[in-house]
Amino acid sequence: FFSAPFGLASSIMLYGSPSDAGSPHPARKHRTKSVASILARVKPTFLYSLIGYWLVIFAGVTWKTRRTSQSVTGTASVAHDGPTATHTINRKGRYQNAQFLGFNIYTSPDMSDECEHKGCYLGVDDAHKDIAARVDIIVEAAERAHASPHWSRDANTLKVFMAPEFYFRGPQGAYKVSPDSMKNGFHLGKALENVFSQPRWKDWLIIPGTIVAASRDPKNHSQLDYYNTAPVYQGGTHNKWMVFKNYISGIDFLDANSRDAVLKPSKRRYVTDVPEWMDYHLKVGNKGGYHFVQHSKFEMEGLVIGIEICLDHRMGMLAKEKHHDVQLQLIASAGMSIAAGPVVVVPGSPVFLADGFGRTEVSQNLYGGGAVAVDTASGPMYNTGPVGYSASSTSLRNWIADVMGDLTGVERSDALSAGPADESAADVVRISALGDDWDAQ
């Protein structure tokens, strides 16, 4: 915009001087003889254009960094929002804001050469020990996040701690469950509830990733039914919900595995209508008390929360509902992004994603077009507006942002430190989830 007028002015200077008026031929002759004078005019004009161009770039960056020094995302590498960075929910009710603490951890299979058959699931062979160890890890991550100063102590702010899809799956790709195993085995849900029901977790919402399980088909014992569920705990209470994933993705299971893994499902959907014995165990039994989430959303303290698991988001499970009254949208995934599926919250309300490729994302449907998609080579992408994120490259990005801040005199750009340079990006705080000596442990 700014270099074009200078170029036009240069053309006018060269071809429209007063001495050319009324006699084009003398003018042409004059121009041929005055190459040196022409170049003398072009050089400063080009220089002015270049200076103007970069001044505009500098002014734009400075304006953007000042404008974006407001909102949020991020925690437990735990990746996390700043101490006062919260997303406004824009609704009546107890919670007026929400803050995301996303557990950045890889939950995908090991695809290195050390695994046979092109990949293997990770975990301890004994299912009970595997589950107990995973509970210890996620509790430690949550405890470290809770002990940090990097979350809002405001009672009107809901703190959302979320782990990715497939956090609980074991070395066989799914925990094999039966009436006896659920009655006498290690009770994952009870172990988590014993921690998060304590009063100090009040105003927290905990989603410890998803649990992948398989059981014999009641109608055909030679086949397995597969479940992919996410337990949800309201901190400081005994309120809890269970969310069931619907669609099976092609990357949810390996084709083959050397450790007695479950077969890759031939069906396109997980089981959501659980057998009677499982229904009783989860809802009524002494280890139960779960409320099954219907239509991918539930209400808590007057807040309507939508929750989707990976491919369900791309398939628009929430968007299929006629009445979009969701105020907070959550996505637990492994290989998904917010923009890959429709966003149904009103403009300005938050969307949080925790992904099993070590990534967390936050968006606010800033322009209100989150349910509108455009076709791309990789499939439809939705107009969710700016998306802030935390991934393995966040530390490098933060360093670059600090250098830019030192050069410009402006505090670190939230846009640079958290992701795309736009309004919803946020200053990410990274908290060590397991301490510096986790590998030695």
DOBALUM-907429 format. One record per residue (C-alpha): residue in three letters; x, y, z. Coordinates in Angstrom, 1 decimal. Example, Ala and Ser with C-alpha at 12.3 -4.5 7.8 and 13.67 -1.06 7.14 Angstrom:
+---------+--------+--------+--------+
! residuo !     xx !     yy !     zz !
+---------+--------+--------+--------+
!     ALA !   12.3 !   -4.5 !    7.8 !
!     SER !   13.7 !   -1.1 !    7.1 !
+---------+--------+--------+--------+
% end
This chain:
+---------+--------+--------+--------+
! residuo !     xx !     yy !     zz !
+---------+--------+--------+--------+
!     PHE !    0.0 !    0.0 !    0.0 !
!     PHE !    2.8 !    2.4 !    0.9 !
!     SER !    5.4 !    1.5 !   -1.8 !
!     ALA !    3.0 !    1.8 !   -4.7 !
!     PRO !    2.3 !    5.5 !   -4.4 !
!     PHE !    6.1 !    6.2 !   -4.4 !
!     GLY !    6.5 !    4.1 !   -7.5 !
!     LEU !    3.6 !    6.0 !   -9.2 !
!     ALA !    5.2 !    9.3 !   -8.2 !
!     SER !    8.4 !    8.2 !   -9.7 !
!     SER !    6.7 !    7.5 !  -13.0 !
!     ILE !    5.0 !   10.9 !  -13.0 !
!     MET !    8.4 !   12.6 !  -12.4 !
!     LEU !   10.0 !   10.7 !  -15.3 !
!     TYR !    7.3 !   11.0 !  -17.9 !
!     GLY !    5.2 !   14.0 !  -17.0 !
!     SER !    7.6 !   16.9 !  -16.5 !
!     PRO !    6.3 !   20.4 !  -17.6 !
!     SER !    8.9 !   20.7 !  -20.4 !
!     ASP !    7.3 !   17.7 !  -22.2 !
!     ALA !    3.9 !   19.4 !  -22.5 !
!     GLY !    2.6 !   19.7 !  -26.1 !
!     SER !    5.6 !   18.2 !  -27.7 !
!     PRO !    6.0 !   14.4 !  -27.1 !
!     HIS !    9.0 !   14.0 !  -29.4 !
!     PRO !   11.3 !   16.5 !  -27.7 !
!     ALA !   10.3 !   14.9 !  -24.4 !
!     ARG !   11.4 !   11.5 !  -25.7 !
!     LYS !   14.6 !   13.0 !  -26.9 !
!     HIS !   15.2 !   14.7 !  -23.6 !
!     ARG !   14.6 !   11.4 !  -21.7 !
!     THR !   17.1 !    9.6 !  -23.9 !
!     LYS !   19.7 !   12.1 !  -23.2 !
!     SER !   19.1 !   12.4 !  -19.5 !
!     VAL !   19.7 !    8.9 !  -18.2 !
!     ALA !   21.9 !   10.1 !  -15.4 !
!     SER !   19.4 !   12.6 !  -14.2 !
!     ILE !   16.6 !   10.0 !  -14.4 !
!     LEU !   18.6 !    7.6 !  -12.3 !
!     ALA !   19.3 !   10.3 !   -9.8 !
!     ARG !   15.6 !   10.7 !   -9.4 !
!     VAL !   14.8 !    7.0 !   -9.3 !
!     LYS !   17.4 !    6.1 !   -6.6 !
!     PRO !   16.0 !    8.4 !   -3.8 !
!     THR !   12.5 !    7.5 !   -4.8 !
!     PHE !   13.3 !    3.8 !   -4.4 !
!     LEU !   15.0 !    4.5 !   -1.1 !
!     TYR !   12.0 !    6.4 !    0.2 !
!     SER !    9.7 !    3.5 !   -0.8 !
!     LEU !   11.9 !    1.0 !    1.0 !
!     ILE !   12.1 !    3.1 !    4.2 !
!     GLY !    8.4 !    3.6 !    4.1 !
!     TYR !    7.7 !   -0.1 !    3.7 !
!     TRP !    9.8 !   -1.1 !    6.7 !
!     LEU !    8.4 !    1.7 !    8.8 !
!     VAL !    4.9 !    0.4 !    8.2 !
!     ILE !    6.0 !   -3.2 !    9.1 !
!     PHE !    7.6 !   -1.9 !   12.3 !
!     ALA !    4.5 !    0.1 !   13.2 !
!     GLY !    2.3 !   -2.8 !   12.5 !
!     VAL !    4.3 !   -5.2 !   14.7 !
!     THR !    4.4 !   -2.7 !   17.5 !
!     TRP !    0.6 !   -2.1 !   17.3 !
!     LYS !   -0.1 !   -5.9 !   17.2 !
!     THR !    2.2 !   -6.6 !   20.2 !
!     ARG !    0.5 !   -4.0 !   22.3 !
!     ARG !   -3.0 !   -5.1 !   21.2 !
!     THR !   -2.4 !   -8.8 !   21.9 !
!     SER !   -1.0 !   -8.4 !   25.4 !
!     GLN !   -4.2 !   -9.6 !   27.0 !
!     SER !   -5.4 !  -13.2 !   26.8 !
!     VAL !   -4.3 !  -16.8 !   27.4 !
!     THR !   -3.4 !  -20.4 !   27.2 !
!     GLY !   -1.7 !  -23.1 !   28.2 !
!     THR !    0.2 !  -26.0 !   31.8 !
!     ALA !    2.0 !  -29.1 !   33.0 !
!     SER !    4.7 !  -29.8 !   30.6 !
!     VAL !    2.2 !  -28.6 !   32.3 !
!     ALA !    1.7 !  -25.6 !   29.5 !
!     HIS !   -0.2 !  -22.8 !   31.0 !
!     ASP !   -1.9 !  -19.5 !   31.1 !
!     GLY !   -0.2 !  -16.7 !   33.0 !
!     PRO !   -1.3 !  -16.0 !   36.6 !
!     THR !   -4.1 !  -13.6 !   35.7 !
!     ALA !   -4.8 !  -14.7 !   32.2 !
!     THR !   -8.3 !  -16.1 !   31.9 !
!     HIS !  -10.9 !  -16.5 !   29.2 !
!     THR !  -14.3 !  -14.8 !   29.7 !
!     ILE !  -17.2 !  -17.2 !   29.5 !
!     ASN !  -19.7 !  -14.5 !   28.8 !
!     ARG !  -22.6 !  -16.0 !   30.7 !
!     LYS !  -24.5 !  -15.7 !   34.0 !
!     GLY !  -23.5 !  -18.2 !   36.6 !
!     ARG !  -20.9 !  -18.9 !   39.2 !
!     TYR !  -18.0 !  -19.1 !   36.8 !
!     GLN !  -17.3 !  -16.1 !   34.7 !
!     ASN !  -13.9 !  -17.1 !   33.4 !
!     ALA !  -11.9 !  -20.2 !   32.6 !
!     GLN !   -8.2 !  -21.0 !   32.6 !
!     PHE !   -6.5 !  -24.0 !   30.9 !
!     LEU !   -3.8 !  -26.2 !   32.3 !
!     GLY !   -3.0 !  -28.7 !   29.6 !
!     PHE !   -0.8 !  -31.8 !   30.3 !
!     ASN !    1.7 !  -31.8 !   27.4 !
!     ILE !    2.6 !  -35.5 !   27.1 !
!     TYR !    2.9 !  -37.9 !   24.2 !
!     THR !    0.3 !  -40.7 !   24.3 !
!     SER !    0.9 !  -42.1 !   20.8 !
!     PRO !    2.5 !  -45.5 !   20.2 !
!     ASP !    6.2 !  -46.0 !   19.9 !
!     MET !    7.0 !  -46.1 !   16.2 !
!     SER !   10.8 !  -46.5 !   16.5 !
!     ASP !   12.9 !  -49.3 !   15.1 !
!     GLU !   12.9 !  -50.9 !   18.6 !
!     CYS !    9.3 !  -52.0 !   18.1 !
!     GLU !    8.4 !  -54.9 !   15.9 !
!     HIS !    5.6 !  -54.9 !   13.4 !
!     LYS !    5.9 !  -51.2 !   12.8 !
!     GLY !    5.0 !  -49.9 !   16.2 !
!     CYS !    4.1 !  -50.9 !   19.7 !
!     TYR !    2.0 !  -49.6 !   22.6 !
!     LEU !    3.9 !  -48.4 !   25.7 !
!     GLY !    3.2 !  -49.6 !   29.2 !
!     VAL !    3.7 !  -52.2 !   31.9 !
!     ASP !    2.6 !  -55.7 !   31.0 !
!     ASP !    0.6 !  -56.1 !   34.2 !
!     ALA !   -2.5 !  -54.1 !   33.6 !
!     HIS !   -3.1 !  -53.3 !   37.3 !
!     LYS !    0.5 !  -52.0 !   37.7 !
!     ASP !    0.3 !  -50.1 !   34.5 !
!     ILE !   -2.9 !  -48.2 !   35.6 !
!     ALA !   -1.5 !  -47.5 !   39.1 !
!     ALA !    1.7 !  -46.1 !   37.6 !
!     ARG !   -0.3 !  -43.9 !   35.2 !
!     VAL !   -2.4 !  -42.6 !   38.0 !
!     ASP !    0.7 !  -41.7 !   40.0 !
!     ILE !    2.1 !  -39.8 !   37.0 !
!     ILE !   -1.0 !  -37.7 !   36.3 !
!     VAL !   -1.6 !  -37.0 !   40.0 !
!     GLU !    2.0 !  -35.7 !   40.3 !
!     ALA !    1.6 !  -33.5 !   37.2 !
!     ALA !   -1.7 !  -32.1 !   38.6 !
!     GLU !   -0.1 !  -31.6 !   42.1 !
!     ARG !    2.9 !  -29.7 !   40.6 !
!     ALA !    0.5 !  -27.5 !   38.6 !
!     HIS !   -1.6 !  -26.9 !   41.8 !
!     ALA !    1.6 !  -26.0 !   43.8 !
!     SER !    2.7 !  -23.4 !   41.2 !
!     PRO !    1.7 !  -19.7 !   41.4 !
!     HIS !    0.6 !  -19.8 !   37.8 !
!     TRP !   -3.1 !  -20.2 !   38.1 !
!     SER !   -5.9 !  -17.8 !   39.1 !
!     ARG !   -7.0 !  -18.1 !   42.8 !
!     ASP !  -10.3 !  -16.3 !   41.9 !
!     ALA !  -13.3 !  -18.4 !   42.8 !
!     ASN !  -15.1 !  -17.2 !   39.7 !
!     THR !  -12.5 !  -18.7 !   37.5 !
!     LEU !  -12.8 !  -22.4 !   36.6 !
!     LYS !   -9.4 !  -24.1 !   36.3 !
!     VAL !   -9.4 !  -26.9 !   33.7 !
!     PHE !   -6.7 !  -29.5 !   34.0 !
!     MET !   -6.8 !  -31.9 !   31.0 !
!     ALA !   -4.7 !  -34.8 !   29.7 !
!     PRO !   -4.8 !  -36.1 !   26.1 !
!     GLU !   -6.7 !  -39.0 !   24.6 !
!     PHE !   -5.2 !  -42.5 !   25.1 !
!     TYR !   -3.5 !  -41.5 !   28.4 !
!     PHE !   -4.8 !  -44.8 !   29.9 !
!     ARG !   -4.5 !  -47.6 !   27.4 !
!     GLY !   -1.6 !  -50.0 !   28.4 !
!     PRO !    0.8 !  -52.1 !   26.2 !
!     GLN !   -2.0 !  -54.2 !   24.7 !
!     GLY !   -3.7 !  -51.1 !   23.1 !
!     ALA !   -6.8 !  -51.5 !   25.4 !
!     TYR !   -7.4 !  -52.8 !   28.9 !
!     LYS !   -9.4 !  -56.0 !   28.7 !
!     VAL !  -12.3 !  -55.7 !   31.2 !
!     SER !  -14.9 !  -58.1 !   32.5 !
!     PRO !  -17.3 !  -58.2 !   35.4 !
!     ASP !  -14.6 !  -59.9 !   37.5 !
!     SER !  -11.9 !  -57.5 !   36.6 !
!     MET !  -14.0 !  -54.4 !   37.3 !
!     LYS !  -15.1 !  -55.9 !   40.6 !
!     ASN !  -11.8 !  -57.1 !   41.9 !
!     GLY !   -9.2 !  -55.1 !   39.9 !
!     PHE !   -7.5 !  -51.8 !   40.5 !
!     HIS !  -10.2 !  -49.1 !   40.6 !
!     LEU !   -8.7 !  -46.3 !   38.5 !
!     GLY !  -11.7 !  -44.0 !   39.0 !
!     LYS !  -11.7 !  -44.3 !   42.8 !
!     ALA !   -8.0 !  -43.6 !   43.0 !
!     LEU !   -8.4 !  -40.4 !   41.0 !
!     GLU !  -11.6 !  -39.4 !   42.9 !
!     ASN !   -9.8 !  -39.8 !   46.3 !
!     VAL !   -7.3 !  -37.1 !   45.3 !
!     PHE !   -9.5 !  -34.7 !   43.3 !
!     SER !  -12.5 !  -34.7 !   45.7 !
!     GLN !  -10.3 !  -33.0 !   48.4 !
!     PRO !  -11.4 !  -29.4 !   49.2 !
!     ARG !   -8.2 !  -27.9 !   47.9 !
!     TRP !   -9.3 !  -28.8 !   44.4 !
!     LYS !  -12.4 !  -26.7 !   44.6 !
!     ASP !  -13.1 !  -24.7 !   41.4 !
!     TRP !  -11.0 !  -27.2 !   39.3 !
!     LEU !  -12.3 !  -29.4 !   36.6 !
!     ILE !  -10.1 !  -32.5 !   35.9 !
!     ILE !  -10.2 !  -34.6 !   32.8 !
!     PRO !   -7.4 !  -37.2 !   33.1 !
!     GLY !   -7.3 !  -38.1 !   29.4 !
!     THR !   -9.2 !  -41.1 !   28.1 !
!     ILE !   -9.4 !  -44.8 !   29.0 !
!     VAL !   -9.3 !  -47.4 !   26.2 !
!     ALA !  -11.0 !  -50.7 !   27.1 !
!     ALA !  -12.3 !  -53.8 !   25.4 !
!     SER !  -14.7 !  -56.5 !   26.6 !
!     ARG !  -16.3 !  -59.5 !   25.0 !
!     ASP !  -19.3 !  -58.8 !   22.9 !
!     PRO !  -22.3 !  -60.2 !   24.9 !
!     LYS !  -23.9 !  -61.5 !   21.7 !
!     ASN !  -20.7 !  -62.8 !   20.1 !
!     HIS !  -18.0 !  -63.9 !   22.6 !
!     SER !  -15.5 !  -64.3 !   19.8 !
!     GLN !  -15.5 !  -60.6 !   19.1 !
!     LEU !  -14.5 !  -57.6 !   21.2 !
!     ASP !  -16.4 !  -54.4 !   21.9 !
!     TYR !  -14.2 !  -51.3 !   22.2 !
!     TYR !  -14.7 !  -48.3 !   24.5 !
!     ASN !  -12.9 !  -45.0 !   24.6 !
!     THR !  -14.1 !  -42.9 !   27.5 !
!     ALA !  -13.0 !  -39.8 !   29.4 !
!     PRO !  -13.9 !  -39.5 !   33.1 !
!     VAL !  -14.5 !  -35.9 !   34.3 !
!     TYR !  -14.2 !  -34.8 !   38.0 !
!     GLN !  -15.5 !  -31.7 !   39.6 !
!     GLY !  -12.7 !  -30.8 !   42.0 !
!     GLY !  -13.6 !  -30.6 !   45.7 !
!     THR !  -16.7 !  -32.7 !   45.3 !
!     HIS !  -17.8 !  -36.2 !   44.4 !
!     ASN !  -19.5 !  -35.1 !   41.2 !
!     LYS !  -18.2 !  -37.0 !   38.2 !
!     TRP !  -19.2 !  -37.7 !   34.6 !
!     MET !  -18.2 !  -40.2 !   31.9 !
!     VAL !  -17.9 !  -39.2 !   28.2 !
!     PHE !  -17.9 !  -41.9 !   25.5 !
!     LYS !  -16.2 !  -41.4 !   22.2 !
!     ASN !  -18.3 !  -42.4 !   19.2 !
!     TYR !  -16.0 !  -42.6 !   16.1 !
!     ILE !  -13.0 !  -44.8 !   15.7 !
!     SER !  -10.2 !  -43.2 !   13.8 !
!     GLY !   -7.8 !  -45.1 !   11.5 !
!     ILE !   -4.9 !  -44.1 !   13.8 !
!     ASP !   -6.5 !  -45.1 !   17.0 !
!     PHE !   -5.1 !  -48.7 !   16.8 !
!     LEU !   -2.0 !  -50.3 !   15.3 !
!     ASP !   -2.4 !  -52.9 !   12.6 !
!     ALA !   -0.3 !  -55.4 !   14.4 !
!     ASN !    1.8 !  -55.7 !   17.6 !
!     SER !    4.1 !  -58.3 !   19.1 !
!     ARG !    2.9 !  -57.9 !   22.7 !
!     ASP !   -0.5 !  -59.7 !   22.5 !
!     ALA !   -2.2 !  -56.5 !   21.6 !
!     VAL !   -5.9 !  -56.3 !   20.7 !
!     LEU !   -6.8 !  -56.5 !   17.1 !
!     LYS !   -7.5 !  -53.4 !   15.2 !
!     PRO !  -11.3 !  -52.9 !   15.3 !
!     SER !  -13.2 !  -53.7 !   12.1 !
!     LYS !  -16.1 !  -51.5 !   13.2 !
!     ARG !  -16.2 !  -47.7 !   12.6 !
!     ARG !  -17.6 !  -46.8 !   16.0 !
!     TYR !  -16.8 !  -47.4 !   19.7 !
!     VAL !  -19.5 !  -48.9 !   21.9 !
!     THR !  -21.5 !  -46.2 !   23.8 !
!     ASP !  -24.4 !  -48.4 !   24.9 !
!     VAL !  -22.5 !  -50.3 !   27.6 !
!     PRO !  -23.5 !  -53.8 !   28.9 !
!     GLU !  -25.7 !  -54.0 !   32.0 !
!     TRP !  -22.8 !  -55.1 !   34.3 !
!     MET !  -20.7 !  -52.2 !   33.2 !
!     ASP !  -23.5 !  -49.7 !   33.5 !
!     TYR !  -24.2 !  -50.9 !   37.1 !
!     HIS !  -20.6 !  -50.7 !   38.0 !
!     LEU !  -20.1 !  -47.1 !   36.7 !
!     LYS !  -23.4 !  -45.7 !   37.9 !
!     VAL !  -24.6 !  -47.6 !   41.0 !
!     GLY !  -21.8 !  -49.9 !   42.3 !
!     ASN !  -19.8 !  -48.9 !   45.4 !
!     LYS !  -17.1 !  -47.7 !   43.0 !
!     GLY !  -19.5 !  -45.9 !   40.6 !
!     GLY !  -21.6 !  -42.8 !   40.8 !
!     TYR !  -20.8 !  -41.5 !   37.3 !
!     HIS !  -23.3 !  -39.6 !   35.2 !
!     PHE !  -23.1 !  -40.5 !   31.5 !
!     VAL !  -22.8 !  -37.5 !   29.3 !
!     GLN !  -25.5 !  -37.2 !   26.6 !
!     HIS !  -25.1 !  -35.3 !   23.3 !
!     SER !  -21.5 !  -34.4 !   24.2 !
!     LYS !  -22.4 !  -31.8 !   26.8 !
!     PHE !  -23.3 !  -31.5 !   30.5 !
!     GLU !  -24.0 !  -28.8 !   33.0 !
!     MET !  -22.0 !  -27.9 !   36.1 !
!     GLU !  -22.7 !  -25.0 !   38.5 !
!     GLY !  -24.9 !  -23.4 !   35.8 !
!     LEU !  -22.1 !  -23.7 !   33.2 !
!     VAL !  -22.9 !  -25.7 !   30.0 !
!     ILE !  -19.7 !  -27.6 !   29.0 !
!     GLY !  -19.3 !  -29.4 !   25.7 !
!     ILE !  -16.7 !  -32.2 !   25.5 !
!     GLU !  -15.5 !  -34.1 !   22.5 !
!     ILE !  -12.9 !  -36.8 !   22.0 !
!     CYS !  -10.7 !  -36.4 !   18.9 !
!     LEU !  -12.5 !  -37.6 !   15.8 !
!     ASP !  -15.9 !  -36.7 !   17.3 !
!     HIS !  -14.8 !  -33.1 !   17.1 !
!     ARG !  -14.0 !  -33.4 !   13.4 !
!     MET !  -17.4 !  -35.1 !   12.9 !
!     GLY !  -19.1 !  -32.3 !   14.6 !
!     MET !  -20.8 !  -34.1 !   17.5 !
!     LEU !  -21.6 !  -30.9 !   19.3 !
!     ALA !  -22.4 !  -29.0 !   16.1 !
!     LYS !  -25.2 !  -31.5 !   15.3 !
!     GLU !  -27.2 !  -30.3 !   18.3 !
!     LYS !  -30.0 !  -27.8 !   17.3 !
!     HIS !  -29.4 !  -25.5 !   20.3 !
!     HIS !  -25.8 !  -24.4 !   20.7 !
!     ASP !  -25.9 !  -23.3 !   24.4 !
!     VAL !  -22.3 !  -24.5 !   25.1 !
!     GLN !  -20.2 !  -22.0 !   27.0 !
!     LEU !  -17.0 !  -23.9 !   27.3 !
!     GLN !  -15.8 !  -26.5 !   24.7 !
!     LEU !  -13.2 !  -29.1 !   25.6 !
!     ILE !  -11.4 !  -31.5 !   23.3 !
!     ALA !   -9.2 !  -34.5 !   24.4 !
!     SER !   -7.4 !  -35.8 !   21.3 !
!     ALA !   -4.4 !  -37.5 !   19.7 !
!     GLY !   -3.8 !  -36.0 !   16.3 !
!     MET !   -6.5 !  -33.3 !   16.2 !
!     SER !   -6.6 !  -29.5 !   16.2 !
!     ILE !   -9.3 !  -27.0 !   17.2 !
!     ALA !   -9.7 !  -25.7 !   13.6 !
!     ALA !  -10.2 !  -29.2 !   12.3 !
!     GLY !  -13.7 !  -29.3 !   13.6 !
!     PRO !  -16.6 !  -27.0 !   14.2 !
!     VAL !  -16.6 !  -24.7 !   17.3 !
!     VAL !  -20.0 !  -23.9 !   18.7 !
!     VAL !  -19.3 !  -21.5 !   21.6 !
!     VAL !  -20.4 !  -17.9 !   21.3 !
!     PRO !  -17.7 !  -15.4 !   20.2 !
!     GLY !  -15.2 !  -14.7 !   23.0 !
!     SER !  -15.9 !  -18.0 !   24.9 !
!     PRO !  -13.1 !  -20.5 !   25.3 !
!     VAL !  -12.2 !  -23.7 !   23.5 !
!     PHE !   -9.5 !  -25.9 !   25.1 !
!     LEU !   -7.7 !  -28.8 !   23.5 !
!     ALA !   -5.1 !  -31.3 !   24.9 !
!     ASP !   -3.5 !  -33.5 !   22.2 !
!     GLY !   -1.5 !  -36.7 !   22.6 !
!     PHE !    1.3 !  -35.3 !   20.4 !
!     GLY !    2.5 !  -33.1 !   23.2 !
!     ARG !    0.4 !  -30.1 !   22.3 !
!     THR !   -2.3 !  -27.9 !   23.9 !
!     GLU !   -4.4 !  -25.3 !   22.1 !
!     VAL !   -6.8 !  -22.5 !   23.0 !
!     SER !   -9.2 !  -20.5 !   20.9 !
!     GLN !  -12.1 !  -18.1 !   21.6 !
!     ASN !  -14.1 !  -18.3 !   18.4 !
!     LEU !  -13.1 !  -14.6 !   18.1 !
!     TYR !  -15.0 !  -13.8 !   15.0 !
!     GLY !  -18.0 !  -16.1 !   15.5 !
!     GLY !  -17.3 !  -18.2 !   12.4 !
!     GLY !  -16.2 !  -21.4 !   14.2 !
!     ALA !  -19.0 !  -23.4 !   12.6 !
!     VAL !  -18.0 !  -22.3 !    9.1 !
!     ALA !  -15.5 !  -24.4 !    7.1 !
!     VAL !  -13.4 !  -24.0 !    4.0 !
!     ASP !  -12.1 !  -27.0 !    2.0 !
!     THR !   -8.3 !  -27.6 !    2.1 !
!     ALA !   -6.0 !  -30.3 !    0.8 !
!     SER !   -6.1 !  -31.9 !    4.3 !
!     GLY !   -9.8 !  -31.6 !    4.8 !
!     PRO !  -12.2 !  -28.9 !    6.0 !
!     MET !  -10.7 !  -26.2 !    8.3 !
!     TYR !  -13.0 !  -24.1 !   10.4 !
!     ASN !  -12.9 !  -20.3 !   10.9 !
!     THR !  -12.2 !  -20.5 !   14.6 !
!     GLY !  -10.2 !  -17.3 !   14.6 !
!     PRO !   -6.7 !  -17.2 !   16.2 !
!     VAL !   -5.5 !  -20.3 !   18.0 !
!     GLY !   -2.9 !  -20.0 !   20.8 !
!     TYR !   -0.9 !  -23.1 !   21.5 !
!     SER !    1.9 !  -24.7 !   23.5 !
!     ALA !    4.2 !  -27.4 !   22.0 !
!     SER !    7.8 !  -28.5 !   22.1 !
!     SER !    8.9 !  -25.4 !   20.2 !
!     THR !    7.3 !  -23.0 !   22.8 !
!     SER !   10.6 !  -22.4 !   24.7 !
!     LEU !   12.4 !  -21.3 !   21.5 !
!     ARG !    9.5 !  -19.0 !   20.5 !
!     ASN !    9.5 !  -17.4 !   24.0 !
!     TRP !   13.2 !  -16.7 !   23.6 !
!     ILE !   12.7 !  -15.0 !   20.2 !
!     ALA !    9.8 !  -13.0 !   21.7 !
!     ASP !   12.0 !  -11.8 !   24.6 !
!     VAL !   14.7 !  -10.7 !   22.1 !
!     MET !   12.1 !   -8.8 !   20.1 !
!     GLY !   10.9 !   -7.2 !   23.3 !
!     ASP !   14.4 !   -6.0 !   24.2 !
!     LEU !   14.8 !   -4.5 !   20.7 !
!     THR !   11.5 !   -2.8 !   20.5 !
!     GLY !   11.1 !   -1.8 !   24.2 !
!     VAL !    7.7 !   -3.6 !   24.3 !
!     GLU !    7.1 !   -6.4 !   26.7 !
!     ARG !    7.1 !   -9.9 !   25.3 !
!     SER !    4.5 !  -10.4 !   22.6 !
!     ASP !    1.9 !  -12.9 !   23.7 !
!     ALA !    1.3 !  -13.6 !   20.0 !
!     LEU !    4.9 !  -14.6 !   19.5 !
!     SER !    5.3 !  -16.5 !   22.7 !
!     ALA !    2.1 !  -18.6 !   22.3 !
!     GLY !    1.6 !  -19.2 !   18.7 !
!     PRO !    0.0 !  -17.3 !   15.8 !
!     ALA !    0.3 !  -13.5 !   16.1 !
!     ASP !   -3.3 !  -12.7 !   16.8 !
!     GLU !   -5.7 !  -11.7 !   19.5 !
!     SER !   -6.4 !  -15.0 !   21.2 !
!     ALA !   -2.8 !  -16.1 !   21.5 !
!     ALA !   -1.4 !  -16.1 !   25.0 !
!     ASP !    1.6 !  -16.0 !   27.2 !
!     VAL !    2.4 !  -19.6 !   27.9 !
!     VAL !    3.9 !  -20.6 !   31.2 !
!     ARG !    5.6 !  -24.1 !   31.2 !
!     ILE !    5.7 !  -26.0 !   34.5 !
!     SER !    7.7 !  -29.2 !   34.8 !
!     ALA !    5.1 !  -31.9 !   35.2 !
!     LEU !    7.4 !  -34.5 !   36.8 !
!     GLY !   10.5 !  -32.6 !   37.9 !
!     ASP !   13.9 !  -32.4 !   36.4 !
!     ASP !   14.8 !  -35.9 !   37.6 !
!     TRP !   11.7 !  -37.7 !   36.2 !
!     ASP !   13.8 !  -39.9 !   33.8 !
!     ALA !   16.0 !  -41.1 !   36.7 !
!     GLN !   12.8 !  -41.9 !   38.7 !
+---------+--------+--------+--------+
% end
